[in-house]
Amino acid sequence: MAIKIACAPCSWGVENSEQGGNPSWAKVLVEAREAGYEGIELGPVGYFPEDPTILASSLRVRGMNVCAGNLHGDFSCPDSKEQVLEKALRVIDLLSAIGVDKLIIMDRANAARDAYVGHGVIAPRLKQEQLQAMISTMSEVAKMAAAKGVRTLLHPSSGGFVAFSDEIASVLHAIPAERLGLCLDVGHLFIDGMKPEEFIRRYANRLEHLHFKDVDGQQLHNAMRDRCGMTHAFSKGLTRPLGEGSINFSNIFKVLQDINYQGWIVVEQERAVSQLDHVKMDMAKSRGYLAEHCV
């Protein structure tokens, strides 16, 4: 395996570029580098500078690389299509300008599904026409990205309408592999009742990017019992430094070796933006865990 390790702004509580209290992007870059990371995702559109000269210079000075851009949007809401496409164009243009060729798209958590995290059997699904509309928007983003030399990757995510096994399969069946790759998040798979190692093996031919987070089993139980949603669960410590939660990473490492995974591993540990005291220490713990057990 030839694996590179990155992190993401969500570990600093950054879920929305407009929310109050976000740490500065410069602080995130400095702390990420000091914690041992060589790469970072851009996070929500508008968080990092959208001037490619400023962004490239800032990364170079700090010895960091962007491994992917992110488009977290309401793909499952037809009324949000124009907003999704507008943000897509912004991040695609930025990625193309700085020479990064991966865009991760995710239907973000919404009110209709957030209370059903981990409850795949009873969670409401999109109606067929709604599903087709979401797939059409995703396909349009992927086409826009491909025109600029950027590869689009689907990120299944808890609380959105692409989270459970049947939903992942539906999107990947509808959009061909030459247009859409896959970013699997082992934490989200675990949260929603799936075995990450099985999905890594199942979709090895489309897997191009990985998100690693560990999950506290008791906090997951509480979140499922209380139907509290992802944001609240993260603020209560749902995610932990790698190796301190309930995910069996030894099985995951074995599968990655078996399939000779060559992409990035992006470490995440979501938390509230008000809980930043231990971010760098936690991220360093996770980086050390990977150094000891994987790379």
Wavefront OBJ file of the C-alpha trace (Angstrom):
o trace
v 0.000 0.000 0.000
v 1.068 3.562 -0.723
v -1.043 5.578 1.692
v -0.875 9.263 2.527
v -2.458 10.701 5.676
v -4.583 13.844 5.815
v -7.167 15.437 8.088
v -10.230 17.636 7.651
v -11.599 20.899 9.116
v -14.561 19.064 10.690
v -12.155 17.877 13.401
v -11.992 21.557 14.428
v -15.781 21.787 14.459
v -15.995 23.405 11.015
v -19.192 22.122 9.388
v -20.392 25.318 7.751
v -18.268 28.177 6.479
v -20.804 30.749 7.708
v -21.264 29.479 11.266
v -19.991 31.659 14.076
v -17.000 30.610 16.111
v -15.073 28.796 13.398
v -11.315 28.772 14.013
v -9.323 30.501 11.313
v -8.248 28.341 8.412
v -4.647 29.391 9.095
v -4.880 28.041 12.667
v -6.270 24.754 11.345
v -3.392 24.431 8.874
v -0.767 25.117 11.543
v -2.263 22.695 14.064
v -2.762 19.997 11.441
v 0.885 20.213 10.424
v 2.062 20.218 14.046
v -0.059 17.102 14.692
v 1.809 15.266 11.941
v -0.390 15.572 8.869
v 0.788 16.241 5.342
v -2.582 16.882 3.738
v -5.997 18.377 4.367
v -9.414 18.521 2.740
v -10.886 21.939 2.038
v -14.019 21.420 4.123
v -17.194 23.445 3.449
v -17.154 25.711 0.421
v -15.909 29.152 1.398
v -13.949 28.146 4.491
v -10.512 28.272 2.863
v -9.591 31.208 0.604
v -11.046 30.848 -2.879
v -8.227 32.841 -4.437
v -5.986 30.035 -5.743
v -2.804 32.125 -5.440
v -3.422 32.871 -1.759
v -4.418 29.281 -1.011
v -1.461 27.713 -2.830
v 1.000 30.082 -1.148
v -0.458 29.419 2.304
v -0.236 25.664 1.797
v 3.333 25.846 0.500
v 4.535 27.931 3.448
v 3.095 25.395 5.902
v 4.224 22.307 3.987
v 0.665 21.068 3.431
v -1.226 19.664 0.445
v -4.921 19.676 -0.367
v -6.029 16.102 -0.992
v -9.636 16.837 -1.998
v -12.365 19.428 -2.121
v -15.762 18.974 -0.511
v -19.324 19.683 -1.544
v -21.732 19.010 1.312
v -25.163 19.985 0.044
v -28.861 19.245 0.079
v -28.664 16.965 -2.944
v -31.897 15.259 -1.887
v -33.851 18.545 -1.954
v -34.806 19.537 -5.539
v -35.327 23.166 -4.479
v -31.648 23.362 -3.527
v -30.293 22.252 -6.901
v -29.253 25.712 -8.120
v -27.439 26.426 -4.857
v -25.677 23.047 -5.019
v -24.542 23.654 -8.593
v -23.350 27.182 -7.787
v -21.206 25.898 -4.931
v -20.018 23.025 -7.099
v -18.718 25.431 -9.715
v -16.855 27.449 -7.083
v -15.033 24.476 -5.585
v -14.367 22.818 -8.954
v -12.768 25.982 -10.299
v -10.615 26.254 -7.180
v -9.510 22.624 -7.319
v -8.650 22.914 -10.994
v -6.628 26.076 -10.366
v -4.502 24.496 -7.598
v -4.063 21.145 -9.350
v -6.222 18.926 -7.106
v -8.242 16.260 -8.887
v -10.729 14.965 -6.284
v -14.136 16.356 -5.274
v -16.107 14.604 -2.526
v -19.876 15.055 -2.642
v -22.255 14.279 0.231
v -25.968 14.645 0.865
v -25.719 16.285 4.259
v -27.804 15.511 7.313
v -31.381 16.734 7.095
v -34.393 16.935 9.414
v -36.201 14.028 7.755
v -33.366 11.566 8.356
v -31.254 12.851 11.239
v -33.384 11.123 13.868
v -32.923 7.768 12.119
v -29.141 7.496 12.354
v -28.348 3.815 12.875
v -31.956 2.782 12.215
v -31.661 1.521 8.648
v -34.722 -0.718 8.752
v -37.210 1.979 9.731
v -35.556 5.094 8.282
v -37.687 6.826 5.604
v -36.406 6.597 2.046
v -36.747 8.973 -0.870
v -39.571 8.296 -3.280
v -38.420 7.118 -6.696
v -38.850 10.501 -8.364
v -36.966 12.190 -5.501
v -34.172 9.630 -5.750
v -33.881 10.204 -9.489
v -33.740 13.963 -8.972
v -30.927 13.585 -6.439
v -29.012 11.247 -8.747
v -29.484 13.710 -11.617
v -27.971 16.544 -9.554
v -25.036 14.371 -8.496
v -24.444 13.320 -12.082
v -24.545 16.936 -13.245
v -21.921 17.905 -10.647
v -19.744 14.982 -11.730
v -20.024 16.075 -15.362
v -19.072 19.656 -14.461
v -16.073 18.407 -12.497
v -14.895 16.046 -15.231
v -14.862 18.926 -17.709
v -12.235 20.595 -15.488
v -10.208 17.399 -14.909
v -11.628 16.752 -11.445
v -12.875 13.318 -10.365
v -16.076 13.197 -8.268
v -16.401 10.768 -5.356
v -19.607 9.866 -3.523
v -19.450 10.040 0.285
v -22.273 8.112 2.023
v -23.066 9.938 5.263
v -25.202 9.371 8.349
v -28.266 11.587 8.542
v -28.500 12.136 4.779
v -30.350 10.187 2.115
v -27.271 8.263 0.964
v -26.326 6.392 4.118
v -27.566 2.808 4.136
v -26.512 -0.123 1.972
v -29.448 0.028 -0.445
v -29.009 3.774 -0.985
v -25.290 3.477 -1.691
v -25.977 0.699 -4.185
v -28.730 2.718 -5.914
v -26.505 5.729 -6.581
v -23.491 3.683 -7.679
v -25.684 1.618 -9.999
v -27.255 4.718 -11.535
v -24.034 6.672 -12.141
v -21.299 4.680 -13.923
v -17.842 4.200 -12.450
v -16.193 6.281 -15.153
v -18.170 9.289 -13.887
v -18.391 8.645 -10.125
v -15.927 7.082 -7.699
v -16.353 6.400 -3.990
v -15.134 7.793 -0.692
v -16.050 5.512 2.209
v -16.131 6.766 5.790
v -15.552 3.868 8.178
v -17.169 5.808 11.021
v -20.372 6.555 9.161
v -20.621 2.949 7.990
v -20.209 1.734 11.575
v -22.712 4.267 12.916
v -25.323 3.090 10.429
v -24.897 -0.578 11.305
v -22.549 -1.759 8.573
v -19.145 -3.438 8.760
v -16.601 -1.076 7.172
v -14.245 -3.854 6.095
v -17.033 -5.575 4.163
v -17.903 -2.419 2.237
v -14.265 -1.642 1.494
v -13.911 -5.089 -0.041
v -17.277 -4.932 -1.832
v -16.523 -1.627 -3.509
v -12.759 -1.962 -3.874
v -12.948 -1.280 -7.614
v -14.557 2.132 -6.997
v -12.868 3.110 -3.741
v -10.516 6.079 -4.233
v -10.533 7.880 -0.873
v -11.099 6.943 2.782
v -12.250 8.764 5.896
v -11.184 7.302 9.237
v -12.909 8.094 12.508
v -13.420 5.980 15.628
v -16.790 5.782 17.364
v -17.639 5.536 21.041
v -20.067 2.616 21.305
v -21.894 3.965 24.364
v -22.398 7.378 22.780
v -23.693 5.690 19.636
v -26.158 3.714 21.751
v -27.288 6.958 23.410
v -27.684 8.738 20.069
v -29.757 5.911 18.624
v -31.892 5.692 21.760
v -32.485 9.429 22.012
v -32.827 10.060 18.239
v -30.781 13.211 18.844
v -29.142 13.600 15.426
v -25.532 13.817 14.326
v -24.629 17.340 15.462
v -25.748 16.698 19.024
v -24.090 13.267 19.058
v -20.780 14.746 17.917
v -20.943 17.349 20.679
v -21.380 14.529 23.220
v -18.203 12.732 22.129
v -19.509 10.272 19.547
v -16.137 10.250 17.802
v -12.837 9.429 19.485
v -9.146 9.393 18.532
v -8.359 6.322 16.433
v -7.954 3.226 18.601
v -9.973 4.630 21.511
v -13.426 3.696 20.220
v -15.342 0.597 19.212
v -14.257 0.112 15.582
v -12.012 -2.874 14.866
v -9.347 -1.255 12.716
v -7.233 -4.405 12.450
v -9.879 -5.891 10.125
v -9.894 -2.704 8.069
v -6.103 -2.602 7.750
v -6.097 -6.217 6.559
v -8.626 -5.515 3.828
v -6.728 -2.415 2.704
v -3.615 -4.562 2.333
v -5.573 -7.222 0.464
v -6.900 -4.735 -2.085
v -3.608 -2.798 -2.200
v -5.290 0.502 -1.424
v -3.315 3.439 -2.825
v -5.319 6.523 -1.849
v -5.463 9.004 0.996
v -6.679 8.228 4.496
v -8.320 11.310 5.997
v -8.618 11.333 9.790
v -11.709 12.991 11.220
v -12.990 13.534 14.752
v -16.062 15.715 14.599
v -16.921 17.913 17.576
v -18.697 21.164 18.369
v -16.851 24.318 17.372
v -16.815 25.263 21.065
v -14.793 22.126 21.956
v -11.383 22.921 20.493
v -9.115 22.650 23.527
v -7.848 19.156 22.726
v -8.040 19.049 18.933
v -4.318 19.035 18.220
v -3.631 16.449 20.927
v -6.426 14.174 19.701
v -5.327 14.492 16.082
v -1.735 13.687 17.055
v -2.977 10.576 18.884
v -4.770 9.397 15.753
v -1.718 10.100 13.588
v 0.426 8.130 16.018
v -2.042 5.243 15.959
v -1.802 5.043 12.174
v 1.979 5.234 12.298
v 2.057 2.298 14.688
v -0.601 0.105 13.121
v -0.840 0.985 9.441
v 1.676 3.407 7.932
l 1 2 3 4 5 6 7 8 9 10 11 12 13 14 15 16 17 18 19 20 21 22 23 24 25 26 27 28 29 30 31 32 33 34 35 36 37 38 39 40 41 42 43 44 45 46 47 48 49 50 51 52 53 54 55 56 57 58 59 60 61 62 63 64 65 66 67 68 69 70 71 72 73 74 75 76 77 78 79 80 81 82 83 84 85 86 87 88 89 90 91 92 93 94 95 96 97 98 99 100 101 102 103 104 105 106 107 108 109 110 111 112 113 114 115 116 117 118 119 120 121 122 123 124 125 126 127 128 129 130 131 132 133 134 135 136 137 138 139 140 141 142 143 144 145 146 147 148 149 150 151 152 153 154 155 156 157 158 159 160 161 162 163 164 165 166 167 168 169 170 171 172 173 174 175 176 177 178 179 180 181 182 183 184 185 186 187 188 189 190 191 192 193 194 195 196 197 198 199 200 201 202 203 204 205 206 207 208 209 210 211 212 213 214 215 216 217 218 219 220 221 222 223 224 225 226 227 228 229 230 231 232 233 234 235 236 237 238 239 240 241 242 243 244 245 246 247 248 249 250 251 252 253 254 255 256 257 258 259 260 261 262 263 264 265 266 267 268 269 270 271 272 273 274 275 276 277 278 279 280 281 282 283 284 285 286 287 288 289 290 291 292 293 294 295
